Amino acid sequence: MASTVKLLDSVDSTNSLIARAVAASEFTNASDCVEHLFERSESETQNFDAEDDRRLPISIAISDMQTKCRGRQGRTWFNKPGESLLSSWAVPVNRELLDARFSGWLTTLCGLALIDALDEVAHRHDLQALNPDNQFMLKWPNDVFCQGRKLAGILSEMIPCDTNSAVLVIGIGMNLFVAQEDLPIDMSTSLQLQYSPLPPYAELRDEIVCTTTRHLRKEFSSFMSDPAEAVPRLLERVRQRSWTLGKQVQAHLAADKLLIGRALSINDDASLTILGHDGRRHEVTTADVGVLSNASA
């Protein structure tokens, strides 16, 4: 399932841990680096080797607690031991793909993989939705929402290797057993508040990690082989599971600019088109986009 796995009780940040391991690697090619990223040990990998698929190397760092857990724009991610999934994946990426018009999909692919993994885990355990309208949804570009509240955040970072390749680091923080009173903001939720009964923490964490890894490998392998062919299918899936499209949103752009309007479409390059209150269409490629409450098309 994974090339190598690092399982820790506590760390500053699993994204930072992978970045340090890449910097210290003796391999300059991203694929070789990821395949041999951590020293393999039986105790760390026994729960993560269900499959023997090495076509796309993936290494994983998992920690029950992160002292400097971070999200987009330097935000911190609330976490306590035994309550959250805190994990990062390292995936090798061809540098030519990073310069192509489809590179914006790399982060959205991660959100789609996580949604598919959660759907699969919920079905496998016959988890019962505490609200009949529960569904895992994608807030552009890759946050996972449930019942209009944030369940998981994804932070993707690129680490250059040689002139031809780089390592994409995918950090996921998900609230599993966080109590209502401990949620950091009103717009967040945890899995236990949406589905029941959940398996024990370690079992649930490991299963989500394993299933997410399989879906990440599937998504990235397909996309890397032919991005142009993959995009139409990705667009259809994103539109079906989007929490953003059709809603009133506000986008925090560069230079402290704020754009408020209606999210019209997700485009071939994974950008978001917003119809601003000024009547103009704006294509947003990188921004912190929030869905405004009680506002829809």
Helices and strands as residue ranges (DSSP letters): E 4-8, H 14-24, H 30-35, H 42-45, E 59-63, G 72-74, E 84-94, H 95-98, H 105-124, E 128-129, E 136-139, E 143-146, E 149-160, E 165-175, G 180-182, G 191-193, E 195-196, H 201-225, H 227-241, E 247-252, G 254-256, E 258-266, E 272-276, E 281-284, E 288-296
